[in-house]
Amino acid sequence: MNNQMTRTHIFVAAFFVVFFFLLYEAMRLLAPFSSALLWAGVIALATHPLYRKIRRLLRGRENVASIIMTLLTFVLVIGPTVFLFAALTAQVLDLYREVAHFIQSGKWVELWGKLKASFLGDVLAHPFFDELDIKGLVTKGLRDISSGMATQLGSALKNALLVLINFLIMLFSLFFFYRDGEAFFNAAIEILPFTDEQKLSITRKLSTTFSAVLNGIFLLALLQGIITGIGFALFGLPFSVFWGFLAFLLALLPVVGAAAVWLPGAIYLYLGGHTLSAILLGIWGVLLVSVPDNLLKPILIGKQARLPIFFMFIGILGGIKVYGVLGILIGPLVVTLVTVFIKIYRVEYASKKQEGPAESGAQS
């Protein structure tokens, strides 16, 4: 009996040593393509409801449905994104040159004088603002933003071949994620050492959080960026693609929002003597950008995620820091998993530990 137990222990130990070694090596193999695989996974998950409808219409022909969805994703999502990136690259490089000329020519001093002479003069006359080198701070901020964006885009262009390879891998992976994604996910859930109820809780929480972040934060911020960019183009402000993209990024953050872009744009128009355009851009920003954001975001996030907004945004900011743009979606999912696992521990283990001493005391 002891020999049998010893052999079993040796087998289990050897199995897990080999298993974790192979798992480590598999992760090393996939690491160079992790970004492409993550993007494919996120896109497949976000568009999975549409895939299921197409598969139903095709009477379960998964290969055909997967090919159609991959082509649709390329045409409707990836294609416009590549076009936007090209336009953004051109505008950032132009903006960098414009900012450099703006600073060197001294036009900034003239604009600052107009600002102090405007209706904002009383605010800027406060002693607090006198102690700040606002001109220096704004100048440095403009220079840092434009040069930083130019550097990042320049680096991306240098790695164009690597970007192309990752793009092809993403498309290739996307097909298999559509076709076999459900099987992959179910297999991963099945090996978890939890009860069926706990597994169901994990999958539901992940699904609702992903939907809330996608609809209530990412897509809403994207919509705000698009509307802001359209407003800038309509009312005569240059670099509308860049400012729309910046509005999208700022709309992801709590408190700040896209108003940090369209409001300075309206002030710039006013100082330039375009009073009507400034007023119209202000109305555009309030009615079409900020008000819908404040109305829709609590509804889309609150009803679905049931995760405190503070944790949601900490997850987004931390996710962006670790995973880049993908972190907008991955960060909150990680935070959600942590909260689910804590809940499972509290229900299944911590409560039983408390019941144990109580039962012992009752028996004695």
SVG drawing of the C-alpha trace seen along z (x, -y; Angstrom):
<svg xmlns="http://www.w3.org/2000/svg" viewBox="-30 -93 43 95">
<polyline fill="none" stroke="black" stroke-width="0.4" points="0.0,0.0 2.8,-2.4 4.7,-1.5 1.6,-2.2 1.1,-5.6 4.7,-6.5 4.5,-5.6 1.4,-7.7 3.1,-10.7 6.1,-10.3 3.9,-10.1 1.9,-13.2 5.0,-15.2 6.7,-14.2 3.6,-14.9 3.3,-18.5 7.0,-19.2 6.9,-18.2 3.5,-20.0 4.7,-23.3 7.9,-23.1 6.0,-22.5 3.6,-25.3 6.6,-27.7 8.1,-26.7 4.8,-27.2 4.5,-30.7 8.0,-31.5 7.0,-30.4 3.9,-32.6 5.4,-35.6 6.7,-37.3 3.1,-37.2 1.3,-37.9 0.0,-41.3 -1.4,-39.9 -3.0,-37.0 -4.5,-39.3 -5.9,-41.6 -7.4,-38.7 -9.0,-37.4 -10.5,-40.7 -11.9,-41.4 -13.3,-37.8 -14.9,-38.2 -16.3,-41.6 -17.8,-40.5 -18.8,-37.0 -22.6,-37.8 -22.5,-38.7 -20.5,-35.6 -23.2,-33.4 -26.0,-35.1 -24.0,-34.5 -23.3,-30.9 -27.0,-30.4 -28.0,-31.8 -25.5,-29.4 -26.9,-26.5 -23.9,-25.8 -21.2,-25.9 -18.5,-27.2 -15.6,-27.5 -17.7,-29.6 -19.0,-31.8 -15.5,-32.3 -14.1,-33.3 -17.0,-35.8 -16.4,-37.3 -12.7,-37.6 -13.2,-39.4 -15.9,-41.7 -13.6,-42.5 -10.8,-43.4 -13.1,-45.6 -15.1,-47.3 -12.6,-47.4 -9.0,-46.9 -9.1,-48.7 -10.5,-52.0 -8.0,-51.7 -5.1,-51.5 -6.4,-54.4 -6.9,-56.4 -3.4,-55.5 -1.9,-56.8 -3.9,-60.1 -2.9,-60.4 0.8,-59.9 0.7,-62.6 -1.1,-65.1 1.1,-64.5 4.2,-65.2 2.6,-68.3 1.5,-69.4 5.1,-68.9 6.4,-71.3 3.6,-73.8 4.2,-73.8 7.9,-74.3 7.2,-77.2 4.6,-78.6 7.0,-78.6 10.0,-79.9 8.1,-82.7 6.8,-84.1 3.2,-83.9 2.5,-82.2 3.2,-85.5 0.7,-87.2 -1.9,-84.5 -1.2,-84.8 -1.8,-88.5 -5.2,-88.0 -6.1,-85.4 -5.4,-87.8 -7.3,-90.6 -10.3,-88.3 -13.1,-87.5 -10.7,-85.0 -8.4,-87.9 -10.0,-88.2 -9.4,-84.5 -5.8,-84.6 -5.1,-87.7 -5.5,-85.6 -2.2,-85.6 -2.1,-81.8 -1.6,-82.1 1.0,-84.8 3.2,-82.4 2.9,-79.8 4.9,-80.0 1.8,-79.1 3.4,-80.1 6.4,-77.9 4.3,-75.0 2.0,-75.1 4.9,-75.6 6.7,-72.6 3.5,-70.6 2.8,-71.3 6.3,-70.5 6.4,-67.2 3.1,-66.0 3.9,-66.6 7.5,-65.4 6.4,-62.3 3.7,-61.4 6.2,-62.0 8.8,-59.8 6.3,-56.9 4.9,-57.0 8.4,-57.2 9.4,-54.1 6.2,-52.3 7.2,-53.2 10.7,-51.8 9.2,-48.5 6.7,-48.4 7.8,-44.8 7.2,-43.6 3.8,-45.3 2.9,-43.7 3.8,-40.2 1.8,-40.7 -1.1,-42.0 -1.1,-38.8 -0.8,-36.6 -3.7,-38.4 -5.9,-37.8 -4.9,-34.2 -5.6,-33.7 -8.9,-35.6 -10.3,-32.9 -9.5,-30.1 -10.8,-32.1 -14.1,-32.5 -14.3,-28.8 -12.8,-27.2 -13.0,-30.0 -16.0,-28.5 -14.3,-25.1 -11.0,-26.7 -12.9,-28.7 -15.0,-25.8 -11.9,-23.6 -10.1,-26.3 -13.1,-26.6 -13.5,-22.8 -10.0,-22.4 -10.5,-25.0 -10.7,-23.3 -14.1,-24.9 -17.7,-23.8 -20.1,-24.3 -21.7,-27.2 -18.4,-28.9 -17.4,-28.5 -20.7,-30.0 -20.1,-32.9 -16.7,-33.5 -17.9,-33.3 -20.9,-35.6 -18.8,-38.2 -16.2,-38.2 -18.9,-38.5 -20.7,-41.4 -17.5,-43.3 -16.2,-42.9 -19.5,-44.1 -19.7,-47.1 -16.1,-48.2 -16.6,-47.7 -19.9,-49.5 -19.7,-51.9 -16.1,-53.0 -14.3,-52.0 -17.0,-52.5 -18.5,-55.6 -15.0,-57.1 -14.5,-56.2 -17.8,-57.9 -16.8,-61.0 -13.5,-61.1 -15.1,-60.8 -17.7,-63.5 -15.0,-65.9 -12.9,-65.4 -15.9,-66.1 -16.6,-69.2 -13.1,-70.5 -13.2,-69.9 -16.6,-71.6 -15.7,-74.7 -12.3,-75.2 -9.8,-73.9 -6.7,-72.1 -5.5,-68.6 -9.0,-67.3 -7.9,-63.6 -5.2,-64.2 -7.5,-66.2 -10.3,-63.6 -7.8,-60.8 -6.7,-62.8 -10.3,-63.3 -10.8,-59.5 -7.9,-58.9 -9.0,-61.5 -12.6,-60.3 -11.2,-57.0 -10.1,-58.8 -12.4,-59.7 -13.1,-63.4 -11.0,-64.6 -13.0,-63.6 -13.2,-64.9 -14.1,-68.4 -10.3,-68.9 -10.0,-69.0 -13.2,-70.7 -13.3,-73.4 -9.7,-74.7 -10.6,-74.4 -13.6,-76.7 -11.5,-79.2 -8.8,-79.2 -11.5,-80.0 -12.8,-82.9 -9.4,-84.3 -8.8,-84.1 -11.9,-86.3 -14.2,-83.5 -16.8,-84.1 -19.7,-82.3 -17.6,-79.2 -16.4,-79.2 -20.0,-79.3 -21.1,-76.6 -18.2,-74.3 -19.1,-74.9 -22.7,-73.9 -21.5,-70.9 -19.2,-69.8 -21.8,-70.1 -24.8,-68.6 -23.1,-65.9 -20.1,-65.0 -20.3,-65.7 -24.0,-65.4 -24.4,-61.9 -21.3,-60.7 -22.6,-61.7 -26.0,-60.2 -25.0,-56.9 -21.8,-55.9 -23.5,-55.3 -26.3,-53.3 -24.0,-51.1 -21.4,-50.5 -23.6,-50.4 -26.2,-48.0 -23.8,-45.5 -20.5,-45.5 -21.6,-45.8 -17.9,-46.7 -17.1,-50.0 -16.2,-52.7 -13.0,-53.4 -11.8,-49.8 -12.9,-49.9 -10.8,-52.9 -7.8,-51.8 -8.0,-48.6 -8.1,-50.7 -5.2,-52.9 -3.1,-50.0 -4.0,-48.0 -2.9,-50.7 0.4,-51.0 1.0,-47.2 -0.7,-46.1 -1.0,-49.4 -4.3,-50.1 -5.4,-46.5 -5.2,-47.2 -8.5,-49.3 -10.3,-45.9 -7.8,-43.5 -7.2,-45.6 -10.8,-45.6 -11.1,-41.9 -8.1,-41.2 -9.6,-43.3 -12.9,-41.4 -11.2,-38.0 -9.5,-39.2 -12.9,-40.2 -14.5,-36.9 -11.7,-34.8 -11.9,-36.8 -15.7,-36.2 -15.2,-32.5 -12.6,-32.3 -14.9,-34.2 -17.9,-32.0 -16.2,-28.6 -13.2,-28.8 -13.3,-31.8 -16.9,-31.2 -16.2,-27.5 -13.2,-28.3 -15.4,-30.5 -18.1,-27.8 -15.5,-25.2 -14.6,-26.7 -18.2,-27.6 -19.3,-24.0 -16.4,-22.8 -17.5,-25.1 -21.1,-24.0 -20.1,-20.3 -17.9,-20.9"/>
</svg>
